[in-house]
Amino acid sequence: MKTMKLLAAMIVSSTSVVYAAASAQSEGAGILTYFFIGFFALIIVSQLVPAMILFVGMVKGLFAGQEKNATKNN
């Protein structure tokens, strides 16, 4: 039983060393990762342009509609 406790303690204490060694060897993100992120950023930005055009048109329509109704009532 004493051997099992010692073995369990050794396994638990060695896991932090394994994680530290794995992170020290990693090279970080590669160029393909940056292209992947950049591609999706480009998609998001290209969707913002039509959204802003529609939003500006909607705001102009709301204010233009109020001006037309005001002139018809007078």
N, CA, C, O and CB atoms as a CASP TS submission, in Angstrom:
PFRMAT TS
TARGET T0000
AUTHOR 0000-0000-0000
METHOD Language model
MODEL 1
PARENT N/A
ATOM      1  N   MET     1       0.821  -1.194   0.000  1.00  0.00           N
ATOM      2  CA  MET     1       0.000   0.000   0.000  1.00  0.00           C
ATOM      3  C   MET     1       0.868   1.261   0.000  1.00  0.00           C
ATOM      4  O   MET     1       0.527   2.267  -0.623  1.00  0.00           O
ATOM      5  CB  MET     1      -0.936  -0.004   1.207  1.00  0.00           C
ATOM      6  N   LYS     2       1.996   1.184   0.713  1.00  0.00           N
ATOM      7  CA  LYS     2       2.899   2.326   0.757  1.00  0.00           C
ATOM      8  C   LYS     2       3.482   2.603  -0.623  1.00  0.00           C
ATOM      9  O   LYS     2       3.703   3.758  -0.988  1.00  0.00           O
ATOM     10  CB  LYS     2       4.022   2.084   1.771  1.00  0.00           C
ATOM     11  N   THR     3       3.725   1.558  -1.376  1.00  0.00           N
ATOM     12  CA  THR     3       4.261   1.708  -2.731  1.00  0.00           C
ATOM     13  C   THR     3       3.240   2.371  -3.651  1.00  0.00           C
ATOM     14  O   THR     3       3.613   3.184  -4.496  1.00  0.00           O
ATOM     15  CB  THR     3       4.676   0.342  -3.299  1.00  0.00           C
ATOM     16  N   MET     4       1.984   2.043  -3.503  1.00  0.00           N
ATOM     17  CA  MET     4       0.925   2.634  -4.326  1.00  0.00           C
ATOM     18  C   MET     4       0.784   4.131  -4.034  1.00  0.00           C
ATOM     19  O   MET     4       0.597   4.928  -4.953  1.00  0.00           O
ATOM     20  CB  MET     4      -0.418   1.911  -4.075  1.00  0.00           C
ATOM     21  N   LYS     5       0.873   4.511  -2.761  1.00  0.00           N
ATOM     22  CA  LYS     5       0.791   5.926  -2.406  1.00  0.00           C
ATOM     23  C   LYS     5       1.977   6.691  -2.985  1.00  0.00           C
ATOM     24  O   LYS     5       1.821   7.803  -3.491  1.00  0.00           O
ATOM     25  CB  LYS     5       0.739   6.097  -0.877  1.00  0.00           C
ATOM     26  N   LEU     6       3.153   6.094  -2.909  1.00  0.00           N
ATOM     27  CA  LEU     6       4.340   6.728  -3.448  1.00  0.00           C
ATOM     28  C   LEU     6       4.241   6.868  -4.961  1.00  0.00           C
ATOM     29  O   LEU     6       4.616   7.899  -5.520  1.00  0.00           O
ATOM     30  CB  LEU     6       5.582   5.935  -3.069  1.00  0.00           C
ATOM     31  N   LEU     7       3.736   5.832  -5.623  1.00  0.00           N
ATOM     32  CA  LEU     7       3.574   5.867  -7.077  1.00  0.00           C
ATOM     33  C   LEU     7       2.552   6.930  -7.489  1.00  0.00           C
ATOM     34  O   LEU     7       2.768   7.664  -8.454  1.00  0.00           O
ATOM     35  CB  LEU     7       3.142   4.485  -7.601  1.00  0.00           C
ATOM     36  N   ALA     8       1.446   7.008  -6.758  1.00  0.00           N
ATOM     37  CA  ALA     8       0.423   8.015  -7.055  1.00  0.00           C
ATOM     38  C   ALA     8       0.975   9.424  -6.848  1.00  0.00           C
ATOM     39  O   ALA     8       0.682  10.324  -7.636  1.00  0.00           O
ATOM     40  CB  ALA     8      -0.821   7.798  -6.171  1.00  0.00           C
ATOM     41  N   ALA     9       1.761   9.622  -5.809  1.00  0.00           N
ATOM     42  CA  ALA     9       2.355  10.933  -5.549  1.00  0.00           C
ATOM     43  C   ALA     9       3.342  11.305  -6.654  1.00  0.00           C
ATOM     44  O   ALA     9       3.405  12.469  -7.051  1.00  0.00           O
ATOM     45  CB  ALA     9       3.059  10.945  -4.179  1.00  0.00           C
ATOM     46  N   MET    10       4.095  10.359  -7.147  1.00  0.00           N
ATOM     47  CA  MET    10       5.060  10.624  -8.217  1.00  0.00           C
ATOM     48  C   MET    10       4.359  10.986  -9.516  1.00  0.00           C
ATOM     49  O   MET    10       4.809  11.874 -10.241  1.00  0.00           O
ATOM     50  CB  MET    10       5.962   9.412  -8.433  1.00  0.00           C
ATOM     51  N   ILE    11       3.267  10.309  -9.813  1.00  0.00           N
ATOM     52  CA  ILE    11       2.532  10.586 -11.048  1.00  0.00           C
ATOM     53  C   ILE    11       1.898  11.965 -10.989  1.00  0.00           C
ATOM     54  O   ILE    11       1.966  12.722 -11.957  1.00  0.00           O
ATOM     55  CB  ILE    11       1.454   9.515 -11.293  1.00  0.00           C
ATOM     56  N   VAL    12       1.285  12.297  -9.866  1.00  0.00           N
ATOM     57  CA  VAL    12       0.633  13.597  -9.724  1.00  0.00           C
ATOM     58  C   VAL    12       1.655  14.723  -9.770  1.00  0.00           C
ATOM     59  O   VAL    12       1.397  15.760 -10.380  1.00  0.00           O
ATOM     60  CB  VAL    12      -0.163  13.661  -8.416  1.00  0.00           C
ATOM     61  N   SER    13       2.796  14.542  -9.148  1.00  0.00           N
ATOM     62  CA  SER    13       3.793  15.613  -9.122  1.00  0.00           C
ATOM     63  C   SER    13       4.503  15.770 -10.467  1.00  0.00           C
ATOM     64  O   SER    13       5.061  16.835 -10.732  1.00  0.00           O
ATOM     65  CB  SER    13       4.817  15.344  -8.030  1.00  0.00           C
ATOM     66  N   SER    14       4.502  14.763 -11.309  1.00  0.00           N
ATOM     67  CA  SER    14       5.201  14.866 -12.590  1.00  0.00           C
ATOM     68  C   SER    14       4.332  15.494 -13.678  1.00  0.00           C
ATOM     69  O   SER    14       4.856  15.839 -14.738  1.00  0.00           O
ATOM     70  CB  SER    14       5.665  13.492 -13.037  1.00  0.00           C
ATOM     71  N   THR    15       3.049  15.652 -13.462  1.00  0.00           N
ATOM     72  CA  THR    15       2.200  16.215 -14.505  1.00  0.00           C
ATOM     73  C   THR    15       2.515  17.681 -14.765  1.00  0.00           C
ATOM     74  O   THR    15       2.442  18.121 -15.913  1.00  0.00           O
ATOM     75  CB  THR    15       0.742  16.063 -14.127  1.00  0.00           C
ATOM     76  N   SER    16       2.862  18.444 -13.746  1.00  0.00           N
ATOM     77  CA  SER    16       3.188  19.852 -13.968  1.00  0.00           C
ATOM     78  C   SER    16       4.470  19.988 -14.788  1.00  0.00           C
ATOM     79  O   SER    16       4.609  20.927 -15.572  1.00  0.00           O
ATOM     80  CB  SER    16       3.336  20.589 -12.625  1.00  0.00           C
ATOM     81  N   VAL    17       5.389  19.072 -14.614  1.00  0.00           N
ATOM     82  CA  VAL    17       6.622  19.105 -15.393  1.00  0.00           C
ATOM     83  C   VAL    17       6.323  18.808 -16.852  1.00  0.00           C
ATOM     84  O   VAL    17       6.923  19.409 -17.744  1.00  0.00           O
ATOM     85  CB  VAL    17       7.648  18.100 -14.840  1.00  0.00           C
ATOM     86  N   VAL    18       5.419  17.905 -17.099  1.00  0.00           N
ATOM     87  CA  VAL    18       5.057  17.558 -18.469  1.00  0.00           C
ATOM     88  C   VAL    18       4.404  18.745 -19.163  1.00  0.00           C
ATOM     89  O   VAL    18       4.729  19.031 -20.315  1.00  0.00           O
ATOM     90  CB  VAL    18       4.116  16.346 -18.489  1.00  0.00           C
ATOM     91  N   TYR    19       3.492  19.441 -18.493  1.00  0.00           N
ATOM     92  CA  TYR    19       2.840  20.602 -19.097  1.00  0.00           C
ATOM     93  C   TYR    19       3.837  21.739 -19.330  1.00  0.00           C
ATOM     94  O   TYR    19       3.750  22.437 -20.341  1.00  0.00           O
ATOM     95  CB  TYR    19       1.688  21.086 -18.208  1.00  0.00           C
ATOM     96  N   ALA    20       4.766  21.928 -18.420  1.00  0.00           N
ATOM     97  CA  ALA    20       5.767  22.981 -18.594  1.00  0.00           C
ATOM     98  C   ALA    20       6.669  22.669 -19.778  1.00  0.00           C
ATOM     99  O   ALA    20       7.027  23.572 -20.534  1.00  0.00           O
ATOM    100  CB  ALA    20       6.606  23.148 -17.317  1.00  0.00           C
ATOM    101  N   ALA    21       7.037  21.422 -19.950  1.00  0.00           N
ATOM    102  CA  ALA    21       7.906  21.046 -21.065  1.00  0.00           C
ATOM    103  C   ALA    21       7.173  21.157 -22.392  1.00  0.00           C
ATOM    104  O   ALA    21       7.776  21.528 -23.399  1.00  0.00           O
ATOM    105  CB  ALA    21       8.432  19.626 -20.877  1.00  0.00           C
ATOM    106  N   ALA    22       5.890  20.843 -22.410  1.00  0.00           N
ATOM    107  CA  ALA    22       5.132  20.916 -23.658  1.00  0.00           C
ATOM    108  C   ALA    22       4.970  22.361 -24.116  1.00  0.00           C
ATOM    109  O   ALA    22       5.025  22.635 -25.315  1.00  0.00           O
ATOM    110  CB  ALA    22       3.758  20.261 -23.487  1.00  0.00           C
ATOM    111  N   SER    23       4.773  23.281 -23.187  1.00  0.00           N
ATOM    112  CA  SER    23       4.596  24.671 -23.595  1.00  0.00           C
ATOM    113  C   SER    23       5.919  25.312 -23.996  1.00  0.00           C
ATOM    114  O   SER    23       5.927  26.250 -24.792  1.00  0.00           O
ATOM    115  CB  SER    23       3.952  25.470 -22.473  1.00  0.00           C
ATOM    116  N   ALA    24       7.032  24.827 -23.463  1.00  0.00           N
ATOM    117  CA  ALA    24       8.327  25.389 -23.820  1.00  0.00           C
ATOM    118  C   ALA    24       8.724  24.991 -25.235  1.00  0.00           C
ATOM    119  O   ALA    24       9.480  25.716 -25.880  1.00  0.00           O
ATOM    120  CB  ALA    24       9.394  24.938 -22.827  1.00  0.00           C
ATOM    121  N   GLN    25       8.238  23.866 -25.731  1.00  0.00           N
ATOM    122  CA  GLN    25       8.613  23.389 -27.050  1.00  0.00           C
ATOM    123  C   GLN    25       7.717  23.920 -28.150  1.00  0.00           C
ATOM    124  O   GLN    25       8.073  23.827 -29.325  1.00  0.00           O
ATOM    125  CB  GLN    25       8.597  21.902 -27.071  1.00  0.00           C
ATOM    126  N   SER    26       6.579  24.467 -27.810  1.00  0.00           N
ATOM    127  CA  SER    26       5.663  24.933 -28.849  1.00  0.00           C
ATOM    128  C   SER    26       6.229  26.177 -29.519  1.00  0.00           C
ATOM    129  O   SER    26       6.841  27.024 -28.868  1.00  0.00           O
ATOM    130  CB  SER    26       4.265  25.225 -28.259  1.00  0.00           C
ATOM    131  N   GLU    27       6.021  26.275 -30.806  1.00  0.00           N
ATOM    132  CA  GLU    27       6.570  27.377 -31.580  1.00  0.00           C
ATOM    133  C   GLU    27       5.576  28.511 -31.767  1.00  0.00           C
ATOM    134  O   GLU    27       5.920  29.530 -32.367  1.00  0.00           O
ATOM    135  CB  GLU    27       7.028  26.881 -32.919  1.00  0.00           C
ATOM    136  N   GLY    28       4.386  28.366 -31.284  1.00  0.00           N
ATOM    137  CA  GLY    28       3.374  29.401 -31.463  1.00  0.00           C
ATOM    138  C   GLY    28       2.584  29.178 -32.733  1.00  0.00           C
ATOM    139  O   GLY    28       2.647  28.111 -33.344  1.00  0.00           O
ATOM    140  N   ALA    29       1.844  30.188 -33.120  1.00  0.00           N
ATOM    141  CA  ALA    29       0.994  30.088 -34.301  1.00  0.00           C
ATOM    142  C   ALA    29       1.837  30.224 -35.563  1.00  0.00           C
ATOM    143  O   ALA    29       2.761  31.035 -35.629  1.00  0.00           O
ATOM    144  CB  ALA    29      -0.111  31.164 -34.270  1.00  0.00           C
ATOM    145  N   GLY    30       1.505  29.427 -36.545  1.00  0.00           N
ATOM    146  CA  GLY    30       2.217  29.487 -37.806  1.00  0.00           C
ATOM    147  C   GLY    30       1.563  30.455 -38.770  1.00  0.00           C
ATOM    148  O   GLY    30       0.569  31.102 -38.441  1.00  0.00           O
ATOM    149  N   ILE    31       2.123  30.548 -39.954  1.00  0.00           N
ATOM    150  CA  ILE    31       1.619  31.491 -40.954  1.00  0.00           C
ATOM    151  C   ILE    31       0.232  31.093 -41.445  1.00  0.00           C
ATOM    152  O   ILE    31      -0.576  31.962 -41.774  1.00  0.00           O
ATOM    153  CB  ILE    31       2.584  31.579 -42.135  1.00  0.00           C
ATOM    154  N   LEU    32      -0.055  29.802 -41.501  1.00  0.00           N
ATOM    155  CA  LEU    32      -1.385  29.368 -41.938  1.00  0.00           C
ATOM    156  C   LEU    32      -2.457  29.771 -40.928  1.00  0.00           C
ATOM    157  O   LEU    32      -3.592  30.064 -41.303  1.00  0.00           O
ATOM    158  CB  LEU    32      -1.409  27.848 -42.149  1.00  0.00           C
ATOM    159  N   THR    33      -2.096  29.785 -39.664  1.00  0.00           N
ATOM    160  CA  THR    33      -3.045  30.228 -38.642  1.00  0.00           C
ATOM    161  C   THR    33      -3.399  31.697 -38.845  1.00  0.00           C
ATOM    162  O   THR    33      -4.561  32.084 -38.720  1.00  0.00           O
ATOM    163  CB  THR    33      -2.465  30.008 -37.232  1.00  0.00           C
ATOM    164  N   TYR    34      -2.398  32.509 -39.155  1.00  0.00           N
ATOM    165  CA  TYR    34      -2.662  33.922 -39.383  1.00  0.00           C
ATOM    166  C   TYR    34      -3.481  34.150 -40.658  1.00  0.00           C
ATOM    167  O   TYR    34      -4.333  35.038 -40.696  1.00  0.00           O
ATOM    168  CB  TYR    34      -1.351  34.690 -39.463  1.00  0.00           C
ATOM    169  N   PHE    35      -3.229  33.360 -41.688  1.00  0.00           N
ATOM    170  CA  PHE    35      -4.047  33.457 -42.898  1.00  0.00           C
ATOM    171  C   PHE    35      -5.489  33.055 -42.609  1.00  0.00           C
ATOM    172  O   PHE    35      -6.418  33.684 -43.116  1.00  0.00           O
ATOM    173  CB  PHE    35      -3.465  32.575 -44.015  1.00  0.00           C
ATOM    174  N   PHE    36      -5.685  32.025 -41.810  1.00  0.00           N
ATOM    175  CA  PHE    36      -7.020  31.555 -41.447  1.00  0.00           C
ATOM    176  C   PHE    36      -7.778  32.643 -40.687  1.00  0.00           C
ATOM    177  O   PHE    36      -8.933  32.929 -40.999  1.00  0.00           O
ATOM    178  CB  PHE    36      -6.931  30.270 -40.598  1.00  0.00           C
ATOM    179  N   ILE    37      -7.134  33.243 -39.699  1.00  0.00           N
ATOM    180  CA  ILE    37      -7.777  34.305 -38.920  1.00  0.00           C
ATOM    181  C   ILE    37      -8.032  35.526 -39.790  1.00  0.00           C
ATOM    182  O   ILE    37      -9.084  36.157 -39.681  1.00  0.00           O
ATOM    183  CB  ILE    37      -6.912  34.689 -37.708  1.00  0.00           C
ATOM    184  N   GLY    38      -7.082  35.863 -40.651  1.00  0.00           N
ATOM    185  CA  GLY    38      -7.236  37.006 -41.542  1.00  0.00           C
ATOM    186  C   GLY    38      -8.363  36.820 -42.536  1.00  0.00           C
ATOM    187  O   GLY    38      -9.066  37.775 -42.865  1.00  0.00           O
ATOM    188  N   PHE    39      -8.545  35.591 -43.022  1.00  0.00           N
ATOM    189  CA  PHE    39      -9.622  35.303 -43.960  1.00  0.00           C
ATOM    190  C   PHE    39     -10.979  35.557 -43.321  1.00  0.00           C
ATOM    191  O   PHE    39     -11.851  36.172 -43.934  1.00  0.00           O
ATOM    192  CB  PHE    39      -9.532  33.860 -44.451  1.00  0.00           C
ATOM    193  N   PHE    40     -11.160  35.089 -42.099  1.00  0.00           N
ATOM    194  CA  PHE    40     -12.443  35.304 -41.432  1.00  0.00           C
ATOM    195  C   PHE    40     -12.617  36.758 -41.020  1.00  0.00           C
ATOM    196  O   PHE    40     -13.749  37.240 -40.976  1.00  0.00           O
ATOM    197  CB  PHE    40     -12.563  34.400 -40.210  1.00  0.00           C
ATOM    198  N   ALA    41     -11.549  37.467 -40.721  1.00  0.00           N
ATOM    199  CA  ALA    41     -11.659  38.892 -40.444  1.00  0.00           C
ATOM    200  C   ALA    41     -12.084  39.639 -41.702  1.00  0.00           C
ATOM    201  O   ALA    41     -12.867  40.586 -41.630  1.00  0.00           O
ATOM    202  CB  ALA    41     -10.326  39.447 -39.912  1.00  0.00           C
ATOM    203  N   LEU    42     -11.572  39.216 -42.848  1.00  0.00           N
ATOM    204  CA  LEU    42     -11.964  39.828 -44.114  1.00  0.00           C
ATOM    205  C   LEU    42     -13.445  39.591 -44.403  1.00  0.00           C
ATOM    206  O   LEU    42     -14.128  40.486 -44.902  1.00  0.00           O
ATOM    207  CB  LEU    42     -11.109  39.277 -45.260  1.00  0.00           C
ATOM    208  N   ILE    43     -13.942  38.409 -44.100  1.00  0.00           N
ATOM    209  CA  ILE    43     -15.365  38.114 -44.292  1.00  0.00           C
ATOM    210  C   ILE    43     -16.218  39.011 -43.396  1.00  0.00           C
ATOM    211  O   ILE    43     -17.235  39.542 -43.842  1.00  0.00           O
ATOM    212  CB  ILE    43     -15.659  36.623 -43.995  1.00  0.00           C
ATOM    213  N   ILE    44     -15.820  39.180 -42.162  1.00  0.00           N
ATOM    214  CA  ILE    44     -16.597  40.002 -41.233  1.00  0.00           C
ATOM    215  C   ILE    44     -16.597  41.464 -41.679  1.00  0.00           C
ATOM    216  O   ILE    44     -17.636  42.123 -41.646  1.00  0.00           O
ATOM    217  CB  ILE    44     -16.034  39.880 -39.803  1.00  0.00           C
ATOM    218  N   VAL    45     -15.446  41.968 -42.091  1.00  0.00           N
ATOM    219  CA  VAL    45     -15.371  43.363 -42.532  1.00  0.00           C
ATOM    220  C   VAL    45     -16.187  43.568 -43.801  1.00  0.00           C
ATOM    221  O   VAL    45     -16.849  44.595 -43.949  1.00  0.00           O
ATOM    222  CB  VAL    45     -13.907  43.778 -42.768  1.00  0.00           C
ATOM    223  N   SER    46     -16.149  42.602 -44.721  1.00  0.00           N
ATOM    224  CA  SER    46     -16.918  42.753 -45.958  1.00  0.00           C
ATOM    225  C   SER    46     -18.420  42.681 -45.693  1.00  0.00           C
ATOM    226  O   SER    46     -19.202  43.189 -46.497  1.00  0.00           O
ATOM    227  CB  SER    46     -16.514  41.676 -46.968  1.00  0.00           C
ATOM    228  N   GLN    47     -18.838  42.080 -44.614  1.00  0.00           N
ATOM    229  CA  GLN    47     -20.256  42.069 -44.254  1.00  0.00           C
ATOM    230  C   GLN    47     -20.665  43.378 -43.580  1.00  0.00           C
ATOM    231  O   GLN    47     -21.841  43.741 -43.600  1.00  0.00           O
ATOM    232  CB  GLN    47     -20.563  40.884 -43.330  1.00  0.00           C
ATOM    233  N   LEU    48     -19.720  44.079 -42.993  1.00  0.00           N
ATOM    234  CA  LEU    48     -20.048  45.345 -42.329  1.00  0.00           C
ATOM    235  C   LEU    48     -20.365  46.460 -43.321  1.00  0.00           C
ATOM    236  O   LEU    48     -21.167  47.343 -43.017  1.00  0.00           O
ATOM    237  CB  LEU    48     -18.899  45.773 -41.436  1.00  0.00           C
ATOM    238  N   VAL    49     -19.751  46.433 -44.498  1.00  0.00           N
ATOM    239  CA  VAL    49     -19.984  47.489 -45.487  1.00  0.00           C
ATOM    240  C   VAL    49     -21.448  47.513 -45.941  1.00  0.00           C
ATOM    241  O   VAL    49     -22.072  48.572 -45.862  1.00  0.00           O
ATOM    242  CB  VAL    49     -19.060  47.294 -46.699  1.00  0.00           C
ATOM    243  N   PRO    50     -22.029  46.399 -46.415  1.00  0.00           N
ATOM    244  CA  PRO    50     -23.448  46.455 -46.792  1.00  0.00           C
ATOM    245  C   PRO    50     -24.373  46.724 -45.604  1.00  0.00           C
ATOM    246  O   PRO    50     -25.425  47.344 -45.759  1.00  0.00           O
ATOM    247  CB  PRO    50     -23.852  45.157 -47.458  1.00  0.00           C
ATOM    248  N   ALA    51     -23.977  46.257 -44.424  1.00  0.00           N
ATOM    249  CA  ALA    51     -24.808  46.516 -43.246  1.00  0.00           C
ATOM    250  C   ALA    51     -24.868  48.002 -42.933  1.00  0.00           C
ATOM    251  O   ALA    51     -25.926  48.521 -42.578  1.00  0.00           O
ATOM    252  CB  ALA    51     -24.275  45.749 -42.036  1.00  0.00           C
ATOM    253  N   MET    52     -23.742  48.687 -43.063  1.00  0.00           N
ATOM    254  CA  MET    52     -23.739  50.133 -42.813  1.00  0.00           C
ATOM    255  C   MET    52     -24.519  50.882 -43.885  1.00  0.00           C
ATOM    256  O   MET    52     -25.199  51.862 -43.578  1.00  0.00           O
ATOM    257  CB  MET    52     -22.303  50.662 -42.749  1.00  0.00           C
ATOM    258  N   ILE    53     -24.435  50.441 -45.133  1.00  0.00           N
ATOM    259  CA  ILE    53     -25.201  51.082 -46.198  1.00  0.00           C
ATOM    260  C   ILE    53     -26.701  50.928 -45.938  1.00  0.00           C
ATOM    261  O   ILE    53     -27.464  51.881 -46.096  1.00  0.00           O
ATOM    262  CB  ILE    53     -24.827  50.483 -47.572  1.00  0.00           C
ATOM    263  N   LEU    54     -27.113  49.737 -45.544  1.00  0.00           N
ATOM    264  CA  LEU    54     -28.528  49.520 -45.232  1.00  0.00           C
ATOM    265  C   LEU    54     -28.971  50.337 -44.017  1.00  0.00           C
ATOM    266  O   LEU    54     -30.081  50.868 -43.990  1.00  0.00           O
ATOM    267  CB  LEU    54     -28.790  48.033 -44.983  1.00  0.00           C
ATOM    268  N   PHE    55     -28.099  50.434 -43.015  1.00  0.00           N
ATOM    269  CA  PHE    55     -28.448  51.192 -41.818  1.00  0.00           C
ATOM    270  C   PHE    55     -28.618  52.677 -42.134  1.00  0.00           C
ATOM    271  O   PHE    55     -29.567  53.308 -41.670  1.00  0.00           O
ATOM    272  CB  PHE    55     -27.380  51.002 -40.740  1.00  0.00           C
ATOM    273  N   VAL    56     -27.699  53.233 -42.922  1.00  0.00           N
ATOM    274  CA  VAL    56     -27.805  54.645 -43.297  1.00  0.00           C
ATOM    275  C   VAL    56     -29.062  54.878 -44.121  1.00  0.00           C
ATOM    276  O   VAL    56     -29.746  55.883 -43.932  1.00  0.00           O
ATOM    277  CB  VAL    56     -26.559  55.098 -44.084  1.00  0.00           C
ATOM    278  N   GLY    57     -29.374  53.966 -45.029  1.00  0.00           N
ATOM    279  CA  GLY    57     -30.598  54.096 -45.821  1.00  0.00           C
ATOM    280  C   GLY    57     -31.846  54.022 -44.963  1.00  0.00           C
ATOM    281  O   GLY    57     -32.821  54.730 -45.216  1.00  0.00           O
ATOM    282  N   MET    58     -31.822  53.166 -43.945  1.00  0.00           N
ATOM    283  CA  MET    58     -32.970  53.048 -43.055  1.00  0.00           C
ATOM    284  C   MET    58     -33.164  54.325 -42.237  1.00  0.00           C
ATOM    285  O   MET    58     -34.291  54.785 -42.061  1.00  0.00           O
ATOM    286  CB  MET    58     -32.798  51.844 -42.124  1.00  0.00           C
ATOM    287  N   VAL    59     -32.082  54.886 -41.747  1.00  0.00           N
ATOM    288  CA  VAL    59     -32.184  56.120 -40.961  1.00  0.00           C
ATOM    289  C   VAL    59     -32.665  57.268 -41.838  1.00  0.00           C
ATOM    290  O   VAL    59     -33.497  58.068 -41.409  1.00  0.00           O
ATOM    291  CB  VAL    59     -30.825  56.472 -40.319  1.00  0.00           C
ATOM    292  N   LYS    60     -32.148  57.357 -43.068  1.00  0.00           N
ATOM    293  CA  LYS    60     -32.623  58.399 -43.983  1.00  0.00           C
ATOM    294  C   LYS    60     -34.101  58.206 -44.289  1.00  0.00           C
ATOM    295  O   LYS    60     -34.845  59.184 -44.367  1.00  0.00           O
ATOM    296  CB  LYS    60     -31.806  58.392 -45.290  1.00  0.00           C
ATOM    297  N   GLY    61     -34.539  56.973 -44.461  1.00  0.00           N
ATOM    298  CA  GLY    61     -35.940  56.692 -44.732  1.00  0.00           C
ATOM    299  C   GLY    61     -36.844  57.068 -43.573  1.00  0.00           C
ATOM    300  O   GLY    61     -37.958  57.550 -43.778  1.00  0.00           O
ATOM    301  N   LEU    62     -36.366  56.848 -42.357  1.00  0.00           N
ATOM    302  CA  LEU    62     -37.174  57.210 -41.194  1.00  0.00           C
ATOM    303  C   LEU    62     -37.356  58.716 -41.091  1.00  0.00           C
ATOM    304  O   LEU    62     -38.465  59.187 -40.836  1.00  0.00           O
ATOM    305  CB  LEU    62     -36.535  56.678 -39.919  1.00  0.00           C
ATOM    306  N   PHE    63     -36.306  59.466 -41.283  1.00  0.00           N
ATOM    307  CA  PHE    63     -36.404  60.923 -41.166  1.00  0.00           C
ATOM    308  C   PHE    63     -37.067  61.550 -42.390  1.00  0.00           C
ATOM    309  O   PHE    63     -37.758  62.561 -42.260  1.00  0.00           O
ATOM    310  CB  PHE    63     -35.018  61.528 -40.964  1.00  0.00           C
ATOM    311  N   ALA    64     -36.875  60.981 -43.558  1.00  0.00           N
ATOM    312  CA  ALA    64     -37.525  61.502 -44.759  1.00  0.00           C
ATOM    313  C   ALA    64     -39.027  61.241 -44.698  1.00  0.00           C
ATOM    314  O   ALA    64     -39.813  62.051 -45.189  1.00  0.00           O
ATOM    315  CB  ALA    64     -36.919  60.866 -46.029  1.00  0.00           C
ATOM    316  N   GLY    65     -39.427  60.142 -44.113  1.00  0.00           N
ATOM    317  CA  GLY    65     -40.846  59.827 -43.980  1.00  0.00           C
ATOM    318  C   GLY    65     -41.554  60.802 -43.070  1.00  0.00           C
ATOM    319  O   GLY    65     -42.715  61.128 -43.316  1.00  0.00           O
ATOM    320  N   GLN    66     -40.911  61.275 -42.043  1.00  0.00           N
ATOM    321  CA  GLN    66     -41.517  62.240 -41.137  1.00  0.00           C
ATOM    322  C   GLN    66     -41.642  63.597 -41.807  1.00  0.00           C
ATOM    323  O   GLN    66     -42.628  64.297 -41.575  1.00  0.00           O
ATOM    324  CB  GLN    66     -40.699  62.357 -39.851  1.00  0.00           C
ATOM    325  N   GLU    67     -40.694  63.988 -42.619  1.00  0.00           N
ATOM    326  CA  GLU    67     -40.764  65.270 -43.304  1.00  0.00           C
ATOM    327  C   GLU    67     -41.879  65.280 -44.348  1.00  0.00           C
ATOM    328  O   GLU    67     -42.551  66.298 -44.516  1.00  0.00           O
ATOM    329  CB  GLU    67     -39.425  65.590 -43.960  1.00  0.00           C
ATOM    330  N   LYS    68     -42.085  64.174 -45.047  1.00  0.00           N
ATOM    331  CA  LYS    68     -43.146  64.095 -46.055  1.00  0.00           C
ATOM    332  C   LYS    68     -44.513  64.200 -45.406  1.00  0.00           C
ATOM    333  O   LYS    68     -45.392  64.896 -45.912  1.00  0.00           O
ATOM    334  CB  LYS    68     -43.042  62.790 -46.851  1.00  0.00           C
ATOM    335  N   ASN    69     -44.697  63.512 -44.287  1.00  0.00           N
ATOM    336  CA  ASN    69     -45.978  63.569 -43.580  1.00  0.00           C
ATOM    337  C   ASN    69     -46.239  64.967 -43.032  1.00  0.00           C
ATOM    338  O   ASN    69     -47.387  65.409 -43.013  1.00  0.00           O
ATOM    339  CB  ASN    69     -46.008  62.543 -42.441  1.00  0.00           C
ATOM    340  N   ALA    70     -45.222  65.659 -42.593  1.00  0.00           N
ATOM    341  CA  ALA    70     -45.397  67.003 -42.053  1.00  0.00           C
ATOM    342  C   ALA    70     -45.807  67.984 -43.138  1.00  0.00           C
ATOM    343  O   ALA    70     -46.605  68.884 -42.874  1.00  0.00           O
ATOM    344  CB  ALA    70     -44.116  67.476 -41.381  1.00  0.00           C
ATOM    345  N   THR    71     -45.282  67.837 -44.362  1.00  0.00           N
ATOM    346  CA  THR    71     -45.627  68.751 -45.432  1.00  0.00           C
ATOM    347  C   THR    71     -47.026  68.459 -45.975  1.00  0.00           C
ATOM    348  O   THR    71     -47.710  69.385 -46.410  1.00  0.00           O
ATOM    349  CB  THR    71     -44.595  68.667 -46.550  1.00  0.00           C
ATOM    350  N   LYS    72     -47.462  67.229 -45.964  1.00  0.00           N
ATOM    351  CA  LYS    72     -48.800  66.875 -46.457  1.00  0.00           C
ATOM    352  C   LYS    72     -49.894  67.391 -45.526  1.00  0.00           C
ATOM    353  O   LYS    72     -50.963  67.778 -45.995  1.00  0.00           O
ATOM    354  CB  LYS    72     -48.924  65.355 -46.612  1.00  0.00           C
ATOM    355  N   ASN    73     -49.653  67.403 -44.242  1.00  0.00           N
ATOM    356  CA  ASN    73     -50.653  67.866 -43.274  1.00  0.00           C
ATOM    357  C   ASN    73     -50.835  69.376 -43.313  1.00  0.00           C
ATOM    358  O   ASN    73     -51.906  69.863 -42.951  1.00  0.00           O
ATOM    359  CB  ASN    73     -50.260  67.437 -41.873  1.00  0.00           C
ATOM    360  N   ASN    74     -49.851  70.118 -43.729  1.00  0.00           N
ATOM    361  CA  ASN    74     -49.947  71.593 -43.778  1.00  0.00           C
ATOM    362  C   ASN    74     -50.615  71.956 -45.044  1.00  0.00           C
ATOM    363  O   ASN    74     -50.814  73.140 -45.320  1.00  0.00           O
ATOM    364  CB  ASN    74     -48.562  72.286 -43.675  1.00  0.00           C
TER
END
